[in-house]
Amino acid sequence: MNRIIKVIELGTPKETRKSIKFIVDQIEKHNFAICSDGDAIRVFGKCLPENYKDSLTIIFSKGYKRKAKIPPSLITLKPEYTIERYDDFSFRIKLK
């Protein structure tokens, strides 16, 4: 868990970049993020190392559909971890 994670790919659209930045901002402040942009969730999850997902350090869950709206996704970071930010799309996961 000493690795810098960059959660963006080359050629990612501006709208998706904005959503990913919003996800990282929320995780930094609250240890969870809520987002309805499926592309941003997919890119964020794809760029994370597998060991964080396997050990349930970061948990992805799907929200409930409400009145024909897109259900939001929830990304949760375990409470004993925090992120150390390097730029808009790069961070390191550390123990508190």
DSSP file (Angstrom, degrees, kcal/mol; ACC not computed):
  #  RESIDUE AA STRUCTURE BP1 BP2  ACC     N-H-->O    O-->H-N    N-H-->O    O-->H-N    TCO  KAPPA ALPHA  PHI   PSI    X-CA   Y-CA   Z-CA
    1    1 A M              0   0    0      0, 0.0    94,-0.1     0, 0.0    92,-0.0   0.000 360.0 360.0 360.0  31.1    0.0    0.0    0.0
    2    2 A N        +     0   0    0     90,-0.1     2,-0.3     2,-0.1    92,-0.1   0.102 360.0 110.2-112.4  20.8    2.9    2.2   -0.7
    3    3 A R        -     0   0    0     90,-0.1    90,-0.5     1,-0.0     2,-0.5  -0.766  68.7-124.3-103.9 140.3    2.2    2.8   -4.3
    4    4 A I        -     0   0    0     -2,-0.3     2,-0.5    88,-0.1    88,-0.2  -0.726  28.8-150.4 -81.6 128.0    1.0    6.0   -6.0
    5    5 A I  E     -A   91   0A   0     86,-3.4    86,-2.0    -2,-0.5     2,-0.6  -0.879   9.5-163.0-105.2 125.8   -2.3    5.2   -7.9
    6    6 A K  E     -A   90   0A   0     -2,-0.5    84,-0.2    41,-0.2     2,-0.2  -0.945   3.6-167.5-108.1 115.2   -3.2    7.2  -11.0
    7    7 A V        +     0   0    0     82,-2.5     2,-0.3    -2,-0.6    40,-0.1  -0.174  56.0  81.5-101.3  40.4   -6.9    6.7  -11.7
    8    8 A I        -     0   0    0     -2,-0.2     2,-0.3    39,-0.1    -2,-0.1  -0.992  61.6-144.6-141.5 149.0   -7.1    8.2  -15.2
    9    9 A E    >   -     0   0    0     -2,-0.3     3,-1.4     1,-0.0     2,-0.2  -0.756  34.4 -91.8-109.8 158.8   -6.3    6.8  -18.6
   10   10 A L  T 3  S+     0   0    0     -2,-0.3    -1,-0.0     1,-0.2     0, 0.0  -0.488 112.5  22.6 -65.1 133.2   -4.9    8.4  -21.7
   11   11 A G  T 3  S+     0   0    0      1,-0.3    -1,-0.2    -2,-0.2    -3,-0.0   0.638  81.0 156.8  84.3  14.4   -7.7    9.8  -23.9
   12   12 A T    <   -     0   0    0     -3,-1.4    -1,-0.3     1,-0.1     5,-0.1  -0.579  47.2-109.4 -72.9 132.9  -10.3   10.0  -21.1
   13   13 A P     >  -     0   0    0      0, 0.0     4,-2.3     0, 0.0     5,-0.2  -0.171  23.2-114.1 -61.3 156.4  -13.1   12.5  -22.0
   14   14 A K  H  > S+     0   0    0      1,-0.2     4,-2.3     2,-0.2     5,-0.2   0.862 114.7  53.6 -61.8 -38.4  -13.3   15.8  -20.1
   15   15 A E  H  > S+     0   0    0      1,-0.2     4,-1.9     2,-0.2    -1,-0.2   0.904 110.6  46.7 -64.9 -40.3  -16.7   15.0  -18.5
   16   16 A T  H  > S+     0   0    0      2,-0.2     4,-2.5     1,-0.2    -2,-0.2   0.891 110.7  52.7 -68.3 -39.5  -15.3   11.7  -17.2
   17   17 A R  H  X S+     0   0    0     -4,-2.3     4,-2.5     1,-0.2    -2,-0.2   0.903 108.5  51.1 -60.4 -41.5  -12.2   13.4  -15.9
   18   18 A K  H  X S+     0   0    0     -4,-2.3     4,-1.9     1,-0.2    -1,-0.2   0.906 111.0  47.7 -63.6 -41.8  -14.3   15.9  -14.0
   19   19 A S  H  X S+     0   0    0     -4,-1.9     4,-2.1     2,-0.2    -2,-0.2   0.887 111.1  50.7 -66.3 -39.6  -16.4   13.1  -12.5
   20   20 A I  H  X S+     0   0    0     -4,-2.5     4,-2.5     2,-0.2    -2,-0.2   0.904 109.2  50.9 -65.9 -40.3  -13.2   11.2  -11.5
   21   21 A K  H  X S+     0   0    0     -4,-2.5     4,-2.4     1,-0.2    -1,-0.2   0.904 110.0  50.7 -61.2 -40.6  -11.8   14.3   -9.8
   22   22 A F  H  X S+     0   0    0     -4,-1.9     4,-2.2     2,-0.2    -2,-0.2   0.881 109.1  51.3 -64.2 -38.7  -15.1   14.7   -8.0
   23   23 A I  H  X S+     0   0    0     -4,-2.1     4,-2.4     2,-0.2    -2,-0.2   0.937 111.3  46.6 -62.3 -47.7  -14.9   11.0   -6.8
   24   24 A V  H  X S+     0   0    0     -4,-2.5     4,-2.2     1,-0.2    -2,-0.2   0.890 111.1  53.1 -64.3 -39.2  -11.3   11.5   -5.5
   25   25 A D  H  X S+     0   0    0     -4,-2.4     4,-1.9     2,-0.2    -1,-0.2   0.927 110.8  46.7 -59.4 -45.9  -12.4   14.8   -3.7
   26   26 A Q  H  X>S+     0   0    0     -4,-2.2     4,-3.3     1,-0.2     6,-0.7   0.906 112.1  49.4 -65.4 -41.9  -15.2   13.0   -2.0
   27   27 A I  H  X5S+     0   0    0     -4,-2.4     4,-1.5     4,-0.2    -1,-0.2   0.888 110.1  52.2 -65.0 -37.4  -13.1   10.1   -0.9
   28   28 A E  H  <5S+     0   0    0     -4,-2.2    -1,-0.2    -5,-0.2    -2,-0.2   0.899 119.7  33.9 -63.8 -40.5  -10.4   12.4    0.4
   29   29 A K  H  <5S+     0   0    0     -4,-1.9    -2,-0.2    -5,-0.2    -1,-0.2   0.896 137.8  13.6 -82.7 -42.3  -13.0   14.4    2.5
   30   30 A H  H  <5S-     0   0    0     -4,-3.3    -3,-0.2     2,-0.4    -2,-0.2   0.481  90.7-118.2-119.0  -5.1  -15.5   11.7    3.6
   31   31 A N  S  <<S+     0   0    0     -4,-1.5    46,-2.8    -5,-0.5     2,-0.3   0.624  92.3  67.0  67.6  14.8  -13.9    8.3    2.9
   32   32 A F  E     -C   76   0B   0     -6,-0.7    -2,-0.4    44,-0.2     2,-0.3  -0.977  63.5-157.3-153.3 160.6  -16.7    7.5    0.5
   33   33 A A  E     -C   75   0B   0     42,-2.3    42,-2.6    -2,-0.3     2,-0.5  -0.998   4.5-156.1-142.1 143.7  -18.0    8.8   -2.9
   34   34 A I  E     +C   74   0B   0     -2,-0.3     2,-0.3    40,-0.2    40,-0.2  -0.983  24.6 163.9-119.7 128.0  -21.4    8.8   -4.6
   35   35 A C  E     -C   73   0B   0     38,-2.2    38,-3.4    -2,-0.5    -2,-0.0  -1.000  32.8-165.3-147.3 143.4  -21.4    9.1   -8.4
   36   36 A S        +     0   0    0     -2,-0.3     2,-1.0    36,-0.3     3,-0.1   0.445  64.0 104.6-104.0  -4.5  -24.0    8.4  -11.2
   37   37 A D     >  -     0   0    0      1,-0.2     4,-2.0    36,-0.1     5,-0.2  -0.688  51.3-169.2 -83.2 103.2  -21.4    8.6  -14.0
   38   38 A G  H  > S+     0   0    0     -2,-1.0     4,-2.2     1,-0.2    -1,-0.2   0.840  83.8  54.6 -62.8 -36.3  -21.0    4.9  -15.0
   39   39 A D  H  > S+     0   0    0      2,-0.2     4,-2.4     1,-0.2    -1,-0.2   0.908 108.6  48.6 -65.2 -41.0  -18.0    5.6  -17.3
   40   40 A A  H  > S+     0   0    0      2,-0.2     4,-2.6     1,-0.2    -2,-0.2   0.904 111.8  49.2 -65.8 -41.3  -16.1    7.4  -14.4
   41   41 A I  H  X S+     0   0    0     -4,-2.0     4,-2.5     2,-0.2    -1,-0.2   0.910 112.0  49.3 -62.6 -42.4  -16.8    4.5  -12.0
   42   42 A R  H  X S+     0   0    0     -4,-2.2     4,-2.1     2,-0.2    -2,-0.2   0.920 113.7  44.2 -64.9 -45.8  -15.6    2.0  -14.6
   43   43 A V  H  X S+     0   0    0     -4,-2.4     4,-1.8     2,-0.2    -2,-0.2   0.913 114.0  51.0 -66.3 -42.6  -12.3    3.9  -15.3
   44   44 A F  H  X S+     0   0    0     -4,-2.6     4,-0.7     1,-0.2    -2,-0.2   0.933 114.1  43.7 -59.6 -47.6  -11.7    4.5  -11.6
   45   45 A G  H  < S+     0   0    0     -4,-2.5     3,-0.4     1,-0.2    -1,-0.2   0.848 111.5  53.6 -67.9 -34.8  -12.2    0.9  -10.7
   46   46 A K  H  < S+     0   0    0     -4,-2.1    -1,-0.2     1,-0.2    -2,-0.2   0.825 107.8  50.7 -70.1 -31.4  -10.1   -0.4  -13.7
   47   47 A C  H  < S+     0   0    0     -4,-1.8   -41,-0.2    -5,-0.1    -1,-0.2   0.614  90.6  94.9 -84.2 -12.8   -7.1    1.8  -12.7
   48   48 A L  S  < S-     0   0    0     -4,-0.7     2,-0.0    -3,-0.4     5,-0.0  -0.558  86.5-105.6 -77.1 142.3   -7.1    0.6   -9.1
   49   49 A P    >>  -     0   0    0      0, 0.0     3,-1.0     0, 0.0     4,-0.9  -0.377  26.0-122.2 -64.1 147.1   -4.7   -2.3   -8.2
   50   50 A E  H 3> S+     0   0    0      1,-0.2     4,-2.9     2,-0.2     3,-0.3   0.798 105.5  67.3 -62.2 -31.3   -6.5   -5.6   -7.7
   51   51 A N  H 3> S+     0   0    0      1,-0.2     4,-1.9     2,-0.2     6,-0.3   0.813  97.5  53.7 -65.3 -27.7   -5.2   -6.1   -4.1
   52   52 A Y  H <4>S+     0   0    0     -3,-1.0     5,-2.0     2,-0.2     6,-1.5   0.865 114.0  41.7 -70.8 -35.3   -7.2   -3.1   -2.9
   53   53 A K  H ><5S+     0   0    0     -4,-0.9     3,-0.8    -3,-0.3    -2,-0.2   0.874 114.9  50.4 -77.4 -38.5  -10.4   -4.6   -4.3
   54   54 A D  H 3<5S+     0   0    0     -4,-2.9    -2,-0.2     1,-0.2    -3,-0.2   0.878 112.7  45.0 -67.6 -38.3   -9.6   -8.1   -3.1
   55   55 A S  T 3<5S-     0   0    0     -4,-1.9    -1,-0.2    -5,-0.2    -2,-0.2   0.401 112.0-121.2 -86.3   4.1   -8.8   -7.1    0.4
   56   56 A L  T < 5S+     0   0    0     -3,-0.8    -3,-0.2     2,-0.2     3,-0.2   0.806  71.3 135.2  58.9  33.6  -11.9   -4.9    0.5
   57   57 A T  S   <S+     0   0    0     -5,-2.0    21,-2.4     1,-0.3     2,-0.5   0.886  79.8  31.0 -70.6 -41.1   -9.9   -1.8    1.2
   58   58 A I  E    S-D   77   0B   0     -6,-1.5     2,-0.5    19,-0.2    -1,-0.3  -0.985  83.1-162.7-117.8 126.7  -12.0   -0.1   -1.4
   59   59 A I  E     -D   76   0B   0     17,-3.0    17,-2.8    -2,-0.5     2,-0.5  -0.934   4.2-158.8-116.3 129.0  -15.6   -1.4   -1.8
   60   60 A F  E     +D   75   0B   0     -2,-0.5     2,-0.3    15,-0.2    15,-0.2  -0.898  19.1 169.2-103.9 131.7  -17.8   -0.7   -4.9
   61   61 A S  E     -D   74   0B   0     13,-2.5    13,-3.2    -2,-0.5     2,-0.4  -0.985  28.4-125.3-141.7 154.5  -21.6   -1.0   -4.5
   62   62 A K  E     -D   73   0B   0     -2,-0.3    11,-0.2    11,-0.2     2,-0.0  -0.790  22.5-136.0-101.3 139.0  -24.5   -0.1   -6.6
   63   63 A G        -     0   0    0      9,-2.7     2,-0.3    -2,-0.4    -1,-0.1  -0.160  31.1 -87.0 -81.9-178.0  -27.4    2.0   -5.4
   64   64 A Y        -     0   0    0      6,-0.1     2,-0.3     1,-0.1    -1,-0.1  -0.684  39.7-110.1 -93.8 144.6  -31.1    1.5   -5.9
   65   65 A K        -     0   0    0     -2,-0.3     2,-0.5     6,-0.2     5,-0.1  -0.577  34.5-164.0 -74.6 131.0  -33.0    2.7   -9.0
   66   66 A R    >   -     0   0    0      3,-0.4     3,-1.6    -2,-0.3    -1,-0.0  -0.962  58.6 -33.5-123.8 116.2  -35.4    5.5   -8.1
   67   67 A K  T 3  S-     0   0    0     -2,-0.5    -1,-0.1     1,-0.3     3,-0.1   0.862 119.1 -47.8  45.4  57.1  -38.2    6.6  -10.4
   68   68 A A  T 3  S+     0   0    0      1,-0.2    -1,-0.3    -3,-0.0     2,-0.3   0.677 106.9 129.7  63.1  21.4  -36.5    5.9  -13.8
   69   69 A K  S <  S-     0   0    0     -3,-1.6    -3,-0.4     1,-0.1    -1,-0.2  -0.685  70.8 -93.0 -99.5 159.8  -33.3    7.7  -12.8
   70   70 A I        -     0   0    0     -2,-0.3    -6,-0.1    -5,-0.1    -1,-0.1  -0.555  45.1-119.3 -69.8 127.7  -29.8    6.2  -13.1
   71   71 A P        -     0   0    0      0, 0.0    -6,-0.2     0, 0.0    -1,-0.1  -0.514  28.9-124.1 -70.9 133.7  -28.9    4.5   -9.8
   72   72 A P        -     0   0    0      0, 0.0    -9,-2.7     0, 0.0     2,-0.3  -0.369  17.4-131.3 -74.5 156.0  -25.8    6.0   -8.2
   73   73 A S  E     -CD  35  62B   0    -38,-3.4   -38,-2.2   -11,-0.2     2,-0.5  -0.807  12.9-144.3-104.7 150.7  -22.8    4.0   -7.3
   74   74 A L  E     -CD  34  61B   0    -13,-3.2   -13,-2.5    -2,-0.3     2,-0.5  -0.968   9.6-168.1-119.3 126.9  -21.1    4.1   -3.9
   75   75 A I  E     -CD  33  60B   0    -42,-2.6   -42,-2.3    -2,-0.5     2,-0.4  -0.971  13.8-170.2-113.8 121.3  -17.3    3.8   -3.5
   76   76 A T  E     -CD  32  59B   0    -17,-2.8   -17,-3.0    -2,-0.5     2,-0.5  -0.934  14.4-156.2-119.7 134.8  -16.2    3.3    0.1
   77   77 A L  E     - D   0  58B   0    -46,-2.8   -19,-0.2    -2,-0.4   -20,-0.1  -0.915  39.2-100.9-103.7 132.4  -12.8    3.4    1.6
   78   78 A K    >   -     0   0    0    -21,-2.4     3,-1.9    -2,-0.5   -21,-0.0  -0.164  31.5-118.6 -51.8 145.2  -12.4    1.5    4.9
   79   79 A P  T 3  S+     0   0    0      0, 0.0    -1,-0.1     0, 0.0    -2,-0.0   0.749 110.5  60.7 -62.1 -25.3  -12.4    3.8    7.9
   80   80 A E  T 3  S+     0   0    0     15,-0.1    16,-2.5    16,-0.0     2,-0.3   0.522 100.0  69.9 -81.8  -2.1   -8.9    2.9    9.0
   81   81 A Y  E <   -B   95   0A   0     -3,-1.9     2,-0.3    14,-0.2    14,-0.2  -0.787  56.9-178.8-112.7 157.3   -7.5    4.1    5.7
   82   82 A T  E     -B   94   0A   0     12,-2.8    12,-3.2    -2,-0.3     2,-0.4  -0.931  24.6-117.2-142.3 165.6   -7.1    7.6    4.3
   83   83 A I  E     -B   93   0A   0     -2,-0.3     2,-0.6    10,-0.2    10,-0.2  -0.884   9.8-149.5-111.4 144.5   -5.7    8.9    1.0
   84   84 A E  E     -B   92   0A   0      8,-3.1     8,-2.0    -2,-0.4     2,-0.2  -0.955  25.6-140.2-107.8 115.9   -2.7   11.2    0.5
   85   85 A R  E     +B   91   0A   0     -2,-0.6     6,-0.3     6,-0.2     3,-0.1  -0.543  29.0 172.3 -85.8 139.3   -3.3   13.3   -2.6
   86   86 A Y  E    S-     0   0A   0      4,-2.7     2,-0.2     1,-0.5     5,-0.2   0.724  70.4 -26.2-111.3 -41.3   -0.6   14.1   -5.1
   87   87 A D  E >  S-B   90   0A   0      3,-1.4     3,-0.5     0, 0.0    -1,-0.5  -0.831  88.4 -63.6-152.3-164.9   -2.6   15.8   -7.9
   88   88 A D  T 3  S+     0   0    0     -2,-0.2   -64,-0.2     1,-0.2   -63,-0.1   0.815 133.0  20.9 -59.7 -31.6   -6.2   15.8   -9.2
   89   89 A F  T 3  S+     0   0    0    -65,-0.1   -82,-2.5   -81,-0.0     2,-0.4   0.307 110.8  78.8-123.0   8.0   -6.0   12.1  -10.3
   90   90 A S  E <   +AB   6  87A   0     -3,-0.5    -4,-2.7   -84,-0.2    -3,-1.4  -0.959  48.0 146.8-124.5 138.4   -3.1   10.6   -8.2
   91   91 A F  E     -AB   5  85A   0    -86,-2.0   -86,-3.4    -2,-0.4     2,-0.4  -0.969  34.6-131.0-156.9 169.3   -3.1    9.5   -4.6
   92   92 A R  E     - B   0  84A   0     -8,-2.0    -8,-3.1    -2,-0.3     2,-0.5  -0.991  21.6-131.3-127.6 137.1   -1.7    7.0   -2.2
   93   93 A I  E     + B   0  83A   0    -90,-0.5     2,-0.3    -2,-0.4   -10,-0.2  -0.784  34.9 174.5 -90.6 126.4   -3.7    4.9    0.3
   94   94 A K  E     - B   0  82A   0    -12,-3.2   -12,-2.8    -2,-0.5     2,-0.2  -0.922  34.5-106.6-131.2 154.6   -2.3    5.0    3.8
   95   95 A L  E       B   0  81A   0     -2,-0.3   -14,-0.2   -14,-0.2   -15,-0.1  -0.526 360.0 360.0 -72.4 146.9   -3.3    3.8    7.3
   96   96 A K              0   0    0    -16,-2.5    -1,-0.1    -2,-0.2   -15,-0.1   0.498 360.0 360.0 -70.8 360.0   -4.5    6.5    9.6
